[in-house]
Amino acid sequence: MTTVLLVDDQRLVRTGFKLILDLEPDMTVVGEASDGLECIRLVATKHPDVVLMDIRMPQLDGIETTKRLVSASTTAKILVLTTFDLDEYVYEAMRAGASGFLLKDAPREQLTAAIRAVAAGDALLAPSVTRRLIERFVNLSAPDGTDQEITRLLTPREVEVLRLLARGGTNAEIARELFVGEATVKTHVARVLGKLGVRDRIQAVILAYESGFIQPGA
């Protein structure tokens, strides 16, 4: 059973999501929060698998809430809710540690599929969308040697996998490109995440761009 915490300052929005999720046999809503501070308290007591997180809220917004949850080493996956698919706040939330984003007006089947995907450890974004967001909002600075450190940490094959990830490749596409099976790709991705010390694929891609390992538009 996947447990979900709903975080939105609008009661009507929370009610709508709860009605949808209550119809799913493998999901249950364990709590609702109207702001970030309440969210943090509930995550500590309810231990949800997934947090549906609004960005713009009073007292503590979704970005700062995400940062605090990640710094506290929460195991909950954070799925950001937004009304804009290329909002700079979405990028900041992903940078803070969110596992993906979903538009508030997404259809029911997309919402439930998103929760299942995030709960299973997948990043909920088409890689091309991730890349588009990062290329738009990444703050390019002078190289600090992090790109070289990435190359040093990873094997040549893992470097290839990270480059393909950062350029929008799915596991299936990377497998075809490298002439290996998808299971092998998953193993490489897991090793890349571990060596780079990041939570998920999105964090790995962001690191690849912000370090200069991958150049936007490349």
N, C-alpha and C positions, 0 to 999 in steps of 0.2 A: 504494500500500500504506500503510495506517494503522498506525503504530508505537505500541505501548502499553507504559507502565511500570506495574507493579502495586505498590501500596504498602499493606501491611497487616501488623500484627505477628503475625497468625495464619497459619502456613504452610498450614494446611488451606484457608483462605479463598483465598489466592493460588493454590493448586493448582487449586481449583475454577474460578476465573476463567480460568486459563490453559488448562484443558481445553476450556472453552467457546470461547475466542477462537482456539485452534489449529484449530478446525473451520471458521473463517471464511476464505474464500479471499483476502479483501482486508485482513486484519489479521494482525499478528505481534507477539508479546510480546518486547520487546527487553531486559527486565530486571525484577527483583523486588527490593523493598526492605522491610525489616522495621521501619524507623523513618524519621523525617523527615531526619535527617542523611545516612543512606545514600541516601535519595531525592534530595537536593540534589546529591550527588556523581554519581549515575547520570544525572540530567537533564543535567548539564554534559558528560557523556561520550557518552551515548546519543542525546540530542536527540530524545526521543519526541514524537509529535504529541499524544498524550493521556496524562495521568497519572490513574489510578484511585487516589484518595487516601482512606485511612481517616482518621477524625478523632482517635480516642483511641489514641495510641501512646506508647511510652516514649521518653525522651530529648528528642524534639521532636515535638509533636503536629501534626495535619494543618493546623490553623489557622495556627500560626506558620510551618510549612513553606510553606504557600501564600503567606503574606506575603513570605517571603524569596525565593521563586521569582519572584513578581510584581515585587518591587523590583529583582531582577536582570534584569528585562525578558525573561524566558523566553518563547518562542513557544509552549510547550506549553500545551494547554488542560487545565484541572484539573477533574476530575469527582469530587465528594465522595461517599464511601460512608458511609451511616449506617443505623442500625436504627430511627431515629425520624424521621417525616416532618415534624415541627414542632419539632425539637430546636433550642434556641437556638444550639448550636454550628454548626448548618447555616447559620443567618443570619450568624454571625460569619465563617464560611468564605467565604460569598458576598461579604460585605463586604470580605474580604481580597483577593478577586479570582478566586474559583472561578467557573467557567462554569455550574455547576448541581450538582444532587445526585441521587443514585440510592439507593434502598433496597437493602440487601445481599441481600434475598430476592427481588429483582426477577427475573422469568422471563428465560430466555436471550434471547428475541427483543427484550425491552425493553433489556437490557444492550447488545446489539450495536447496536440502533438508537440508543441514547444515545451510544455512542462515535462512531458515524458523524455524528450531529447536531453534537456538540461539535467534532469534527475539522473539520467544514465551516464552523465559525464561528457556529453557532446556540447560543443559550442553552438548556440542557436543563432547562426547567421550563415547565409550563403557566403562562402569565402570571398566571392567577388564583391559583395556588399561590405564585408569587413575591410577589404582592400580599399574600396572607394571611400569609406569613412576615414580610414587612416591617412590616405593620400591627401584628403581634403584638410584634415585638421592637425596632422603631425607637425610639430615645431622642429624644423631642421636647425641644428646647431653645428658648430665645428666638431669634427670627429674627436672623440676622447679615447679612442683605442678600444672601445667596447666591441666594435665589429671584429677586430683582430682577436679579442678574447673569445668571442663566440666561435670563430674559426679554430682556435686552439682547443677549445673544449670538446668540439664535435668531431666525429669521424668524417671522412670525405663523403660517405653515403648520407650521413645525417645532415651535413651541410646542404646536399642536394635536396633532401626532403624539406628542410626549412625554407630553402629558396622557392620551392614549388608551393609550399603552404602559403608563403607570403605573397605569392603571385596569384593566389586564388584557387589552387588545386584542391579538389576533394580527395578523399582516400582512393577512390576508384580511379580518378584521373592521374594521381601520382603513381599508382600501381601500373597503369598502362604506360606512363612515361618512362618508368624505371624497369619495366618488364619483370615485375615481381607480383606476388599476391597481395590482396588487401590486408590480410592478417600480418604480413611482413611490414607493410606500411604502418599499421597501427602500433607495432612493436617499436619501429623507428621513431614515430611521433612521441610515444611514451618516454623513450630514452632522451629525446630532445627536450621535452618538458622537464624531466628530472635534472638533466645537466644544467639547464638554464635557470632552474629554480622558479618556474612559473606555474600558475594554477591550471592553465588550459591552453588550447590552441590560439585563442584570441590574444592572450598575454604574450605568447611566443611571437606572433606576427607583429604586435605592437613593438616589442623589443627589437625585432629585426629591422623595422623602419626607423625607430627613434635612435638606434645605435649607428645608423648609416650602413648596416650590413646589406640592406636593400634600399635602393633609391626610389622614391615615388616616381611613377611613370616608367620605370624600367621594365 
